[in-house]
Amino acid sequence: MEVDTKENTNPKEKWKVSWVGYIRTIFSTLIRAVIYLVISSIVLNILTAISSLNLAPYQQELKIIAIAFVVFSLLLNLLYARSISLYYDDVGVWYFSGIFPWSKGVSGVKWANIDEATYKTGFLSWAFKSYEVTIRHKYTKSNEIVLPYIFKGNDAVMSINSVLESRGYNNIPNSITGDG
């Protein structure tokens, strides 16, 4: 569900991406940089071999362009990771993302439509307090919120499930007493 970015500006609690998400972005960008440089030099050598053009003098410029592209990509990815936030208000659970005015937006699920909030556990998640949070929609998988590397995402899930239960939307039957 898309909502206006001007609405829901009064979050009750808010969570952001942890430093692990930034490190992952840096490593994946560096791996892409190596791949770009290798591919660009292979393509340059192939073009030089099959054409009568001598492209060897431009090899340095092409590497500089590839590195500039990687640096630009890294900056955009880091800014995007920085823009992600998960929060809830009186209407539902939302996440904000986007760095350009045309890409900024809020998406989420209203309280009445939330099935449950969960997070993935593991040693690294526990050690770095960086969890993948999933807010499940009752009726469709296409409107689920899945955000990786949320700092203290376990606390976010506990808080969201607590609000869900206090509002009476928790329809999970109690297995001990059989209550619904």
FENLINNOR-V587697 format. One record per helix or strand of 2 or more residues. SS is the DSSP state (h for helix, s for strand). FROM is the first residue (numbers start at 1). TO is the last residue. If there is no record, write none. Layout:
ss = <SS | SS>
from = <FROM | FROM>
to = <TO | TO>
This chain:
ss = <s | s | h | h | s | s | s | h | s | h | s | s | h>
from = <2 | 13 | 19 | 56 | 85 | 92 | 105 | 111 | 114 | 123 | 130 | 145 | 153>
to = <3 | 17 | 50 | 83 | 88 | 97 | 110 | 113 | 119 | 128 | 137 | 151 | 166>
